[in-house]
């Protein structure tokens, strides 16, 4: 396991990025202290409905690519 090779006392944080869908990271505990969800405007505003578990367990939500808001039908309250 790669973590065994790290000098853990020298680290302030480790960021684990999920590559894939939004189901697996919500269903499996990897020992994270905090979960951050990134919602991308071009991917659509339906993600909370499609992946409710992930959105219910996240500690913070980042909405990115907001420069696409004007030309999209993304329903955004801000």
Secondary structure as UniProt FT lines:
FT   HELIX           2..5
FT   HELIX           8..10
FT   HELIX           24..27
FT   STRAND          36..40
FT   HELIX           41..43
FT   TURN            45..46
FT   HELIX           47..50
FT   HELIX           52..57
FT   STRAND          60..64
FT   HELIX           66..68
FT   TURN            70..71
//
